[in-house]
Amino acid sequence: MTPPRRRLAVAAATLTLAVLTTACGALGQAVDCNTAAQEATKIMNEWTTAITKDATDTKAIGTASKDAAAKTKELAGKYDGDVAAALNDLAAGFETLEKGDLAEVSSFTGKMQGFSTKITSACT
């Protein structure tokens, strides 16, 4: 192989390695993001189930919200960047419900889709 061809071959090999490394990193991030979104959805579903057992029990709503906030914060601690920020926003939303205010619960349930969208968007 002549030197120019060797340089081109090395450059091509380096570029291929860089693309594969980037693709693997993106794939890994996508898997992590999917896991984060699935876990957040699980937390939201558990919270919804807990508060609908007795929608007038403000103490149960407060307890379920406190538990959901703690789980979401723990999940956020496993991620960084936009995913962590979106999860922390969800946790903050749960924290606003720890007093069991029924009006706040109604408002929050309307915002849950927005939190889900924010988490999913952080993954793209």
Order of alpha helices (4+ residues) and beta strands (2+ residues): alpha-alpha-alpha-alpha
